[in-house]
Amino acid sequence: MTDLAKIPVTVVTGFLGSGKTTLIRHLIENTSGKRLAVVVNEFGDVGVDGEILKSCAIPDCPAENIVELANGCICCTVADDFIPTIEALMALDPRPDHIVIETSGLALPKPLLKAFDWPAIRSRVTVDGVIALADAEAVAAGRFAPDVARVDAQRLADESIDHETPLSEVFEDQVACADLILLTKPDLAGAAGIAKAREIIAAEAPRPLPVVEVAEGAVDPVVILGLEAAAEDDMDARPSHHDTAHDHDHDDFESIVIDIAEVDSGPELAARIERLATEQNILRVKGYAAVRGKPMRLLLQAVGSRVRHQFDQPWGSAPRQGRLVVIAEHDDINREAIKAILTPLSEPAE
């Protein structure tokens, strides 16, 4: 790559819990000789994904090439966060061959693409492609709407009224902006679920899009890097619900962070997180916890009532302090109720 060549950027978007961090972790560990840099954008005040990715840094993607932006949506903080971050990555020596941006699960990708038209960077980077991840089981079940049956009933009753929810708009905008769809967790969806998810995606896509099934983020980098889409020059082909808006915000969603003391077991914590989904309509929980008698940190990822947990790395000399990020639609966040469910976990052990 010459100094005059534009650095390609891949934007990885997708709904909550679709597997973006797992995908990027796989890319970091399988760079095919490319020197990567990664930007992780978290929704909420405290990030988790950046720390997870830094724990698997390698020479082709060292820790200093992994940057976490936790001050809100990067397309809403372009001047303060996004542009300086991209400039800093381009100034690295050696310079990255490719930059990967993991958006928040609630991000709208098109405003981010518009940021690449900023004078400070538009002659130096290009959007190689937008990769949208879609959880096959969740899409097939219509979980991007909080109550699909009720929404459908209202739509049938009055077709002149738009009854879409913020979650459905996020999903549709991510699909509409994509160059490639990765259909994740196909094992959980089964053949019928995969077929239904493909049908839904095809109906929402503004143009024919390739759809690739991916389990545990394991996809050959040549499939998603090097698309040469120049997406920043192809905006008209990527319609958005917010094309007529001057800006957007995330007031429809809210996150809270809860510090938790050591727990007795992973399954016990997972059961409490399942309660959050069923009793408090929580969309997403992610974070980590300390389990008594275990030297390894317990990593947790939850989408609705589906909770996954595994030990990922030793605590070492770090404080054995757990932390969970809880995300829901704004009207569903009941801080006191959430804390009540997690109270035994958030109180220090005697």
C-alpha positions in Angstrom: 0.0 0.0 0.0 1.4 3.4 -1.0 1.1 6.5 1.2 -1.5 7.8 -1.4 -3.7 4.8 -1.3 -7.0 5.0 0.7 -7.2 2.8 3.7 -10.3 0.5 3.4 -12.8 0.5 6.2 -15.3 -2.2 6.9 -18.4 -1.3 8.9 -19.8 -4.2 10.9 -23.4 -3.5 12.0 -26.2 -5.7 13.3 -28.9 -6.0 15.8 -28.3 -6.6 19.5 -26.5 -9.8 20.2 -26.2 -10.8 16.6 -22.5 -11.8 17.0 -20.5 -8.7 15.9 -17.8 -9.0 18.6 -17.4 -12.8 17.9 -17.0 -12.1 14.2 -14.4 -9.4 14.8 -12.5 -11.6 17.3 -12.3 -14.2 14.6 -11.0 -11.6 12.1 -8.3 -10.5 14.6 -7.1 -14.1 15.0 -7.3 -14.8 11.2 -6.0 -11.6 9.5 -4.4 -13.4 6.5 -1.4 -11.2 6.9 -3.3 -7.9 6.9 -2.5 -5.4 9.7 -5.8 -4.6 11.2 -7.1 -1.7 13.4 -10.5 -2.0 15.1 -12.9 0.7 16.4 -15.6 -0.5 18.8 -18.5 1.7 19.5 -20.5 0.9 22.7 -24.0 2.0 23.6 -23.9 3.2 27.2 -21.3 4.6 29.5 -19.2 1.6 30.1 -17.8 -0.6 27.3 -17.2 -4.4 27.4 -16.5 -5.4 23.8 -13.3 -3.4 23.5 -11.8 -5.2 26.5 -12.9 -8.6 25.1 -11.2 -7.8 21.8 -8.0 -6.5 23.3 -7.6 -9.7 25.2 -7.1 -11.5 21.9 -4.7 -9.0 20.3 -1.9 -10.4 18.1 1.0 -8.8 16.2 -1.1 -8.1 13.1 -3.7 -6.4 15.3 -1.9 -5.2 18.5 -3.8 -3.8 21.5 -2.9 -0.2 20.5 -4.8 -0.8 17.2 -8.0 -1.5 19.1 -9.9 1.6 20.1 -13.1 1.8 22.1 -15.5 4.7 21.9 -18.0 4.6 24.7 -19.3 8.2 24.6 -22.4 7.5 22.5 -23.1 6.8 18.9 -20.1 7.6 16.8 -22.2 9.1 14.0 -23.6 11.6 16.6 -20.1 12.5 17.9 -18.2 12.8 14.6 -16.1 15.8 15.4 -15.3 15.0 19.0 -14.6 11.2 18.7 -14.9 9.6 15.3 -12.7 11.8 13.2 -9.8 12.1 15.7 -9.9 8.3 16.2 -9.6 7.6 12.5 -6.9 10.2 12.1 -5.0 8.6 15.0 -5.2 5.1 13.4 -4.0 6.4 10.1 -1.0 8.0 11.8 0.1 4.7 13.3 3.5 3.3 12.2 3.2 0.9 10.6 -0.1 2.1 9.1 -3.1 -0.4 9.2 -3.9 -2.2 6.0 -7.6 -2.3 7.0 -9.8 -0.7 9.6 -12.9 -2.5 11.0 -15.6 -0.6 12.8 -18.0 -2.4 15.1 -21.1 -0.2 15.6 -23.4 -0.3 18.6 -26.2 -2.8 18.2 -28.6 0.2 18.2 -26.7 2.3 15.6 -28.0 3.5 12.3 -25.3 2.8 9.8 -26.1 5.4 7.1 -25.2 8.5 9.2 -21.9 6.9 9.9 -21.2 6.5 6.2 -21.9 10.2 5.7 -19.1 10.9 8.2 -16.6 9.5 5.7 -17.4 12.6 3.6 -15.7 14.8 6.1 -12.8 16.8 4.6 -10.3 15.6 7.2 -10.6 12.0 6.0 -12.5 11.6 2.7 -9.4 11.5 0.6 -7.6 9.1 2.9 -10.2 6.3 3.7 -12.9 4.5 1.8 -15.8 2.3 3.1 -14.8 -1.1 1.6 -18.2 -2.5 2.6 -21.0 -2.6 5.2 -21.5 -6.1 6.8 -24.8 -6.6 8.6 -25.2 -9.5 11.0 -28.6 -10.9 11.6 -29.4 -13.4 14.3 -31.3 -16.1 12.3 -33.5 -17.2 15.2 -34.4 -13.7 16.3 -35.2 -12.4 12.8 -37.3 -15.5 12.1 -39.2 -14.9 15.3 -39.6 -11.1 14.6 -38.0 -10.1 17.9 -37.0 -6.7 16.6 -40.5 -5.7 17.6 -41.5 -6.0 21.2 -44.9 -7.5 20.5 -45.2 -8.7 16.9 -48.7 -10.0 17.1 -50.0 -6.7 18.5 -48.2 -4.7 15.8 -49.6 -6.9 13.1 -53.1 -6.6 14.5 -52.9 -2.8 14.6 -51.5 -2.7 11.0 -54.4 -4.9 9.7 -56.9 -2.6 11.5 -55.6 0.6 10.0 -53.2 0.3 7.0 -52.9 4.0 6.8 -51.0 4.2 10.0 -47.3 3.3 10.4 -47.0 1.0 13.4 -43.4 0.2 13.1 -41.4 0.2 16.3 -37.9 1.7 16.8 -36.4 -1.8 16.9 -37.8 -2.7 13.5 -36.5 0.5 12.0 -33.0 -0.2 13.3 -33.1 -3.7 11.7 -34.5 -2.4 8.4 -31.9 0.4 8.2 -29.0 -2.0 8.8 -30.2 -4.4 6.1 -30.8 -1.5 3.7 -27.3 -0.2 4.2 -25.5 -3.5 3.8 -23.4 -5.0 1.1 -23.4 -8.4 2.6 -25.6 -10.1 5.3 -24.2 -12.7 7.7 -26.9 -14.9 9.1 -25.6 -15.9 12.5 -26.5 -18.7 14.9 -28.0 -20.9 12.2 -27.8 -23.9 14.5 -30.3 -22.3 16.9 -32.7 -21.4 14.1 -32.9 -24.7 12.3 -33.7 -25.1 8.6 -37.2 -23.6 8.9 -35.9 -20.6 10.9 -33.1 -19.9 8.4 -35.6 -20.0 5.5 -37.9 -17.6 7.3 -35.0 -15.2 8.2 -33.9 -15.2 4.6 -37.4 -14.4 3.4 -37.7 -11.5 5.9 -34.3 -10.1 4.9 -35.1 -10.4 1.2 -38.3 -8.5 1.7 -36.6 -5.7 3.6 -33.5 -5.3 1.3 -33.8 -2.5 -1.3 -31.7 -4.6 -3.7 -30.6 -8.3 -3.9 -28.0 -9.0 -1.2 -25.8 -12.0 -0.7 -26.6 -13.8 2.5 -24.0 -16.1 4.1 -24.7 -18.4 7.1 -22.0 -18.1 9.8 -21.6 -19.9 13.1 -19.5 -18.6 15.9 -18.1 -15.8 13.7 -16.1 -18.3 11.7 -15.9 -16.8 8.2 -13.0 -16.5 5.8 -11.7 -12.9 5.9 -11.6 -12.9 2.1 -15.4 -13.1 2.1 -15.9 -9.8 4.0 -12.7 -7.8 3.5 -11.9 -6.4 0.0 -15.5 -5.9 -1.2 -14.4 -2.5 -2.7 -17.9 -1.2 -2.4 -16.9 2.5 -1.9 -20.1 2.8 0.1 -19.6 6.5 0.8 -20.2 7.1 -2.9 -23.3 4.9 -3.1 -25.6 6.5 -0.6 -28.7 6.7 -2.8 -28.8 2.8 -3.0 -28.9 2.6 0.8 -32.3 4.1 1.8 -33.0 4.9 5.5 -36.1 5.7 7.5 -34.1 8.8 8.6 -33.1 10.2 5.2 -35.2 13.3 5.7 -34.1 13.9 9.3 -31.3 16.3 10.1 -29.9 14.0 12.8 -31.0 11.1 15.0 -30.7 10.2 18.6 -31.1 7.1 20.8 -33.7 8.4 23.2 -35.8 5.3 22.4 -33.2 3.2 24.2 -31.4 3.3 27.5 -28.7 1.4 29.3 -27.7 1.1 32.9 -24.5 -0.4 34.4 -24.6 -2.6 37.5 -21.5 -3.6 39.4 -21.9 -7.1 41.0 -20.0 -8.9 43.7 -18.9 -12.5 43.4 -21.6 -15.0 42.5 -21.9 -18.6 43.6 -22.3 -20.0 40.1 -22.7 -19.0 36.4 -26.1 -20.8 36.0 -27.5 -18.9 39.0 -26.5 -15.6 37.5 -27.9 -16.7 34.1 -31.2 -17.5 35.7 -31.5 -14.0 37.1 -30.6 -12.5 33.8 -33.4 -14.6 32.2 -35.8 -13.1 34.7 -34.8 -9.6 33.5 -36.0 -10.5 30.0 -39.3 -12.1 31.0 -40.2 -9.7 33.8 -38.6 -6.4 32.6 -38.6 -6.7 28.8 -34.8 -6.3 28.7 -33.3 -6.6 25.2 -29.7 -7.2 26.0 -27.3 -7.9 28.8 -23.6 -8.2 28.5 -20.6 -8.1 30.8 -18.6 -10.3 33.2 -18.7 -11.6 36.7 -16.5 -13.3 39.3 -17.5 -16.8 40.5 -16.4 -17.8 43.9 -13.5 -20.3 43.9 -12.8 -19.8 40.1 -9.7 -18.0 38.9 -11.2 -17.2 35.5 -13.5 -14.3 34.6 -17.0 -15.3 33.6 -18.1 -13.6 30.3 -21.9 -13.2 29.8 -23.9 -12.4 26.7 -27.7 -12.3 26.7 -30.3 -11.6 24.0 -33.7 -11.6 25.5 -34.0 -14.7 27.7 -31.2 -16.5 25.9 -28.1 -16.3 28.0 -24.6 -17.6 27.1 -21.7 -17.7 29.6 -18.2 -19.0 29.5 -14.9 -18.4 31.3 -12.7 -16.3 29.1 -9.6 -15.1 30.9 -7.8 -15.2 34.3 -8.5 -12.3 36.7 -4.8 -12.1 37.6 -4.2 -9.1 39.7 -7.3 -7.3 38.6 -10.1 -6.6 41.2 -12.7 -9.4 41.1 -15.5 -7.0 40.4 -18.3 -8.0 38.0 -20.1 -5.5 35.8 -23.2 -5.9 33.6 -24.6 -3.5 31.0 -28.4 -3.8 30.7 -30.1 -2.4 27.6 -33.9 -1.9 27.0 -36.2 0.4 25.2 -36.5 3.7 27.2 -40.0 3.1 28.5 -39.1 -0.4 29.7 -36.1 0.6 31.9 -37.2 0.3 35.5 -34.0 0.8 37.4 -35.3 -0.2 40.8 -36.9 -3.4 39.5 -33.8 -4.4 37.6 -31.6 -3.8 40.7 -34.1 -5.7 42.8 -33.7 -8.8 40.6 -29.9 -8.5 40.8 -29.7 -7.3 44.5 -28.2 -10.5 45.8 -25.5 -10.1 43.2 -24.8 -6.5 43.7 -24.3 -6.6 47.4 -20.8 -7.4 48.7 -20.4 -11.0 50.0 -20.2 -11.4 53.7 
